[in-house]
Amino acid sequence: MRRRRRRLSSDEWCAMTLKKLREASPLSLKVTLRSIREGRFETLDQCLTREYRISLRGISEKFPKTFVRVFGHG
């Protein structure tokens, strides 16, 4: 049996999103913002390639554990 999800109001969604942003690591927010800004002028293929590379770096030792915790499931 499928449960129906309650639709969030825009105020609820904003509050929930703001809470999650405050919990995120500053590094992950900077990486995400830069990726979004660069992606505005790229093709989907280029964006997906960049996201893949960010993910690989996120699970390597090049980034602190907070980055992995936010972007991964660690």
C-alpha positions as CSV (number, residue, x, y, z in Angstrom):
1,M,0.0,0.0,0.0
2,R,1.4,3.4,-1.0
3,R,1.3,6.2,1.4
4,R,0.4,9.6,0.1
5,R,2.8,12.4,1.0
6,R,1.4,15.5,2.4
7,R,2.2,18.5,0.1
8,L,4.3,21.1,1.9
9,S,3.4,24.7,1.8
10,S,6.0,27.1,0.5
11,D,6.7,28.4,4.0
12,E,7.2,24.8,5.3
13,W,9.4,23.9,2.4
14,C,11.5,27.1,3.0
15,A,11.9,26.4,6.7
16,M,12.9,22.8,6.1
17,T,15.4,23.8,3.4
18,L,16.9,26.5,5.6
19,K,17.3,24.0,8.5
20,K,19.1,21.6,6.3
21,L,21.4,24.3,4.9
22,R,22.3,25.3,8.4
23,E,23.2,21.7,9.3
24,A,25.4,21.3,6.1
25,S,29.2,21.8,6.1
26,P,30.4,25.2,4.7
27,L,32.7,23.4,2.3
28,S,29.8,21.3,0.8
29,L,27.7,24.5,0.4
30,K,30.6,26.2,-1.4
31,V,31.1,23.3,-3.7
32,T,27.4,23.0,-4.5
33,L,27.0,26.7,-5.2
34,R,30.0,26.7,-7.5
35,S,28.7,23.7,-9.3
36,I,25.3,25.3,-9.8
37,R,26.8,28.5,-11.1
38,E,29.1,26.7,-13.6
39,G,26.3,24.5,-14.7
40,R,24.1,27.4,-15.9
41,F,26.3,27.6,-19.0
42,E,27.0,23.9,-19.7
43,T,25.2,21.1,-21.4
44,L,23.6,18.3,-19.4
45,D,26.4,16.0,-20.3
46,Q,29.0,18.5,-18.9
47,C,27.0,18.9,-15.7
48,L,26.7,15.2,-15.1
49,T,30.4,14.7,-15.7
50,R,31.2,17.5,-13.2
51,E,28.8,16.0,-10.6
52,Y,30.4,12.6,-11.0
53,R,33.9,14.1,-10.5
54,I,32.6,16.0,-7.4
55,S,31.2,12.8,-6.0
56,L,34.5,11.0,-6.5
57,R,36.4,13.7,-4.8
58,G,33.9,13.8,-2.0
59,I,34.6,10.2,-1.1
60,S,38.3,10.5,-1.4
61,E,40.6,11.8,1.3
62,K,40.9,15.2,-0.5
63,F,37.9,16.5,1.3
64,P,37.2,16.5,5.1
65,K,34.8,14.0,6.6
66,T,32.1,16.7,6.9
67,F,31.8,16.9,3.2
68,V,31.4,13.2,2.9
69,R,28.8,13.2,5.6
70,V,26.7,15.8,3.8
71,F,27.0,14.5,0.3
72,G,27.3,10.8,1.1
73,H,25.5,8.6,3.5
74,G,28.3,8.3,6.1
